[in-house]
Amino acid sequence: MSAKVVLENVKRQANEAQKTITQLKDELEIITEAYNTLRCHQLREENKKLLLAVEATKKNLVNLEIKNGVKQVGIVLNKSAKISDTCKEIPKQQAAVAEKNEKKSASKKKTEQVAKPKNDNAKDSEEIIDVGRLDLRIGKIEHVKKHPDADSLYVLKISCGEDQPRTVCSGLVKFVPIEQLENKSVMLLCNLKPAKMRGVTSEAMIMCASCSEAIEVLSPPPGCIAGEAVHCEGYTRNPDLIMNPKKKIFEAIVPDLATNETLEACYKGAPFYVPGKGKFLSLTLKNCPVK
């Protein structure tokens, strides 16, 4: 093998390695951004709960003081008042009683927590896994083309009520002609974790009815607008910001997604709908999985 051929092989391998490194960096940035967004949302919710707990504790303390005959004194500080002078106006007996009541209240609360039986039926929203966890919206396809590196994939730009359209990779090339997708409205799942598909980051998923021989894109009711929320009869819509792939939330829900005898897309037999506009239909596939 000549030195020229060896050198070309080395260059080719170096280019492939660089391309792989770039893809890994892109995936790391996506993961980091998704984590930061989710963590910010969690911290905001925790702060709200802490503020409510502080206010409730303050109110409880005031009520205990009133019950024990402690007069409530409103303190107003003017610009010339000194903090030390104002503090002298508060009776020492009131401060002592307040401290005693606070300790008594804390002790009572601790005892109640120990004695109170655990309610196994109490579940927070994160423990409940049903279709309400899915962020399903109306999407409007603005542009569609074939994936440059995957014959079975389309790359679509889909508006879903946000500032910018989302990029979506979908394996519909063998089942749906490109002209049938242009300007079409679809049901779009928006809170899956973004994933790379042959070098293109896919940010959502088009919901379709499918069987071994065919795939059909679900059709929304007439008059829908990009970004409108999709609901399911009998279930509260409370979607995750981004579903944690490790918790397998979508994997637990998808076996119960299917069309019924009248072509309606359903979860456990309950149809999907847009309030005031109607339900989602497959063209011909009855009693087939939806995914």
C-alpha positions as CSV (number, residue, x, y, z in Angstrom):
1,M,0.0,0.0,0.0
2,S,1.4,3.3,-1.0
3,A,2.1,6.2,1.4
4,K,-0.5,8.3,-0.5
5,V,-3.3,5.7,0.1
6,V,-2.3,5.4,3.8
7,L,-2.4,9.2,4.2
8,E,-5.8,9.4,2.5
9,N,-7.1,6.6,4.9
10,V,-5.8,8.5,7.9
11,K,-7.4,11.8,6.7
12,R,-10.7,10.0,6.1
13,Q,-10.6,8.4,9.6
14,A,-9.8,11.8,11.1
15,N,-12.7,13.4,9.4
16,E,-15.1,10.7,10.6
17,A,-13.7,11.0,14.1
18,Q,-14.2,14.8,14.0
19,K,-17.8,14.3,12.8
20,T,-18.5,11.9,15.6
21,I,-17.1,14.3,18.2
22,T,-19.3,17.1,16.8
23,Q,-22.4,14.9,17.0
24,L,-21.6,14.0,20.6
25,K,-21.1,17.6,21.5
26,D,-24.5,18.5,20.0
27,E,-26.2,15.7,21.9
28,L,-24.5,16.8,25.1
29,E,-25.7,20.4,24.6
30,I,-29.3,19.2,24.0
31,I,-29.2,17.0,27.2
32,T,-27.7,19.8,29.2
33,E,-30.3,22.3,28.0
34,A,-33.2,19.9,28.7
35,Y,-31.9,19.1,32.2
36,N,-31.5,22.8,33.0
37,T,-35.0,23.6,31.8
38,L,-36.5,20.8,33.9
39,R,-34.4,21.7,37.0
40,C,-35.5,25.4,36.8
41,H,-39.1,24.3,36.6
42,Q,-38.7,22.0,39.6
43,L,-37.0,24.7,41.7
44,R,-39.7,27.2,40.9
45,E,-42.4,24.7,42.1
46,E,-40.3,24.0,45.3
47,N,-40.0,27.7,46.0
48,K,-43.8,28.2,45.7
49,K,-44.4,25.3,48.2
50,L,-41.8,26.7,50.7
51,L,-43.4,30.2,50.6
52,L,-46.8,28.7,51.2
53,A,-45.4,26.7,54.1
54,V,-43.8,29.8,55.7
55,E,-47.0,31.8,55.4
56,A,-49.0,28.9,56.9
57,T,-46.6,28.6,59.9
58,K,-46.7,32.3,60.5
59,K,-50.5,32.3,60.5
60,N,-50.6,29.3,62.9
61,L,-48.2,31.0,65.3
62,V,-50.4,34.1,65.4
63,N,-53.5,32.0,66.1
64,L,-51.7,30.2,69.0
65,E,-50.6,33.5,70.5
66,I,-54.2,34.9,70.3
67,K,-55.5,31.7,72.0
68,N,-53.0,32.2,74.8
69,G,-54.0,35.8,75.4
70,V,-51.0,37.4,73.7
71,K,-52.0,40.8,72.3
72,Q,-50.9,41.3,68.7
73,V,-48.8,44.5,68.3
74,G,-48.4,46.1,64.9
75,I,-44.9,47.7,64.6
76,V,-44.4,50.6,62.2
77,L,-41.0,52.0,61.6
78,N,-40.6,55.6,60.4
79,K,-37.5,56.9,58.8
80,S,-36.0,58.4,62.0
81,A,-36.9,55.5,64.3
82,K,-34.0,53.3,65.5
83,I,-34.4,49.5,65.5
84,S,-33.1,49.2,69.0
85,D,-35.8,51.8,70.3
86,T,-38.6,49.9,68.6
87,C,-37.6,46.5,69.9
88,K,-37.7,47.9,73.5
89,E,-41.4,48.5,73.0
90,I,-42.1,44.7,72.7
91,P,-42.8,43.2,76.1
92,K,-40.4,40.5,77.2
93,Q,-43.3,38.4,78.4
94,Q,-44.8,38.4,74.8
95,A,-41.5,37.2,73.3
96,A,-41.2,34.4,75.9
97,V,-44.8,33.2,75.3
98,A,-44.4,33.3,71.6
99,E,-41.2,31.1,71.8
100,K,-42.9,28.7,74.1
101,N,-45.9,28.4,71.8
102,E,-43.7,27.9,68.8
103,K,-41.9,25.0,70.5
104,K,-45.2,23.5,71.6
105,S,-46.6,23.7,68.1
106,A,-43.5,22.1,66.6
107,S,-43.6,19.3,69.1
108,K,-47.3,18.7,68.4
109,K,-46.8,18.7,64.7
110,K,-44.0,16.1,65.0
111,T,-46.1,13.9,67.2
112,E,-49.0,14.1,64.6
113,Q,-46.7,13.2,61.8
114,V,-45.4,10.1,63.7
115,A,-48.9,8.9,64.7
116,K,-50.6,9.6,61.3
117,P,-50.8,6.4,59.3
118,K,-49.4,6.5,55.8
119,N,-52.0,6.8,53.0
120,D,-50.9,4.4,50.3
121,N,-53.5,5.8,47.9
122,A,-52.1,9.3,48.0
123,K,-50.1,9.9,44.9
124,D,-48.7,13.0,43.5
125,S,-48.9,13.9,39.8
126,E,-45.5,12.4,39.0
127,E,-46.6,8.9,40.3
128,I,-49.7,8.8,38.1
129,I,-48.9,7.6,34.7
130,D,-51.7,8.1,32.1
131,V,-52.3,10.0,28.9
132,G,-52.5,13.3,30.8
133,R,-48.7,13.3,31.1
134,L,-48.4,13.7,27.3
135,D,-48.0,17.2,25.8
136,L,-50.2,16.6,22.7
137,R,-50.8,19.6,20.5
138,I,-52.0,20.6,17.0
139,G,-49.0,20.9,14.6
140,K,-49.0,22.5,11.2
141,I,-46.5,21.2,8.7
142,E,-44.7,24.2,7.1
143,H,-42.0,22.3,5.1
144,V,-41.0,18.8,4.4
145,K,-38.1,17.1,2.6
146,K,-36.3,13.8,2.6
147,H,-33.5,13.2,5.1
148,P,-30.1,13.6,3.4
149,D,-28.7,10.5,5.1
150,A,-31.7,8.2,5.6
151,D,-34.0,7.0,2.8
152,S,-36.9,6.1,5.1
153,L,-37.1,9.5,6.9
154,Y,-38.7,12.8,6.2
155,V,-37.3,16.0,7.9
156,L,-40.2,18.4,8.6
157,K,-40.6,21.9,10.0
158,I,-43.8,21.9,12.1
159,S,-45.4,24.9,13.8
160,C,-46.9,24.1,17.2
161,G,-47.7,27.5,18.7
162,E,-44.1,28.4,19.7
163,D,-41.8,31.2,18.4
164,Q,-40.1,28.9,16.0
165,P,-41.2,25.7,14.2
166,R,-39.9,22.4,15.5
167,T,-37.7,20.0,13.5
168,V,-39.2,16.6,13.3
169,C,-37.8,13.4,11.7
170,S,-40.5,10.9,10.8
171,G,-40.3,7.5,9.1
172,L,-43.2,8.0,6.7
173,V,-41.4,8.0,3.3
174,K,-42.6,4.5,2.4
175,F,-46.2,5.1,3.5
176,V,-47.2,8.8,2.9
177,P,-46.3,10.8,-0.3
178,I,-44.5,14.1,0.4
179,E,-47.3,16.1,-1.3
180,Q,-49.9,14.7,1.2
181,L,-47.9,16.1,4.1
182,E,-47.3,19.6,2.9
183,N,-49.4,22.2,4.9
184,K,-51.2,19.3,6.7
185,S,-52.3,19.6,10.3
186,V,-51.3,16.8,12.6
187,M,-51.4,15.6,16.2
188,L,-47.9,16.3,17.6
189,L,-46.3,14.9,20.8
190,C,-44.1,17.7,22.1
191,N,-42.5,16.5,25.4
192,L,-40.3,13.6,24.3
193,K,-36.6,14.2,24.9
194,P,-35.0,15.5,21.7
195,A,-33.1,12.8,19.8
196,K,-30.6,12.6,17.0
197,M,-31.7,10.8,13.9
198,R,-28.8,10.3,11.4
199,G,-27.3,13.7,12.4
200,V,-30.6,15.6,12.6
201,T,-32.2,16.5,16.0
202,S,-35.8,15.5,16.1
203,E,-37.8,17.6,18.6
204,A,-41.3,16.0,18.5
205,M,-43.2,13.1,17.1
206,I,-46.2,12.9,14.6
207,M,-48.9,10.6,16.0
208,C,-50.1,8.0,13.5
209,A,-52.3,4.9,13.3
210,S,-50.3,1.9,12.1
211,C,-50.3,-1.8,11.3
212,S,-47.8,-4.1,9.6
213,E,-49.0,-3.0,6.1
214,A,-49.7,0.7,6.5
215,I,-49.2,3.9,8.5
216,E,-51.7,6.8,8.4
217,V,-51.2,10.2,9.9
218,L,-54.1,11.1,12.3
219,S,-56.3,13.9,11.0
220,P,-57.4,16.6,13.5
221,P,-60.9,18.0,13.4
222,P,-61.5,20.9,11.0
223,G,-60.7,24.5,12.1
224,C,-57.8,23.6,14.5
225,I,-55.0,26.1,15.0
226,A,-51.3,25.3,15.5
227,G,-50.5,25.0,19.2
228,E,-54.0,24.1,20.4
229,A,-54.0,21.6,23.2
230,V,-55.2,18.0,22.6
231,H,-57.4,16.5,25.4
232,C,-58.6,13.0,26.1
233,E,-62.1,12.4,27.6
234,G,-62.0,11.6,31.3
235,Y,-58.3,12.5,31.8
236,T,-56.8,15.7,33.2
237,R,-54.2,17.3,30.9
238,N,-51.1,17.8,33.1
239,P,-48.1,17.2,30.8
240,D,-44.5,16.9,31.9
241,L,-42.1,19.6,30.7
242,I,-40.0,16.8,29.2
243,M,-40.7,13.2,30.0
244,N,-37.8,11.5,31.7
245,P,-36.7,8.6,29.4
246,K,-35.5,6.6,32.4
247,K,-39.0,6.5,33.9
248,K,-40.4,5.0,30.6
249,I,-43.6,7.1,30.8
250,F,-44.4,7.1,27.1
251,E,-43.6,3.4,26.9
252,A,-46.2,2.7,29.6
253,I,-48.9,4.7,27.9
254,V,-48.4,3.7,24.3
255,P,-49.9,0.2,24.6
256,D,-53.3,1.7,25.4
257,L,-53.3,4.1,22.4
258,A,-55.4,2.8,19.4
259,T,-58.1,3.6,16.9
260,N,-61.6,2.2,17.6
261,E,-64.2,0.8,15.3
262,T,-65.2,4.2,14.1
263,L,-61.6,5.3,13.3
264,E,-61.3,7.6,16.3
265,A,-57.9,7.8,18.0
266,C,-58.3,6.8,21.7
267,Y,-56.6,6.1,25.0
268,K,-58.1,3.1,26.7
269,G,-61.2,3.6,24.6
270,A,-61.5,7.4,25.4
271,P,-61.2,9.5,22.3
272,F,-58.8,12.4,21.8
273,Y,-60.4,15.8,21.0
274,V,-60.0,19.5,20.7
275,P,-62.7,21.3,22.8
276,G,-65.5,22.7,20.6
277,K,-64.0,21.3,17.4
278,G,-64.1,17.5,17.3
279,K,-62.1,14.3,17.4
280,F,-59.0,12.8,15.7
281,L,-59.5,10.2,12.9
282,S,-57.5,7.7,10.9
283,L,-58.4,7.5,7.3
284,T,-59.0,3.7,7.1
285,L,-57.2,1.9,10.0
286,K,-59.7,0.6,12.5
287,N,-58.6,-1.0,15.9
288,C,-55.0,-0.3,15.1
289,P,-52.2,0.9,17.4
290,V,-51.5,4.6,17.6
291,K,-47.9,5.8,18.1
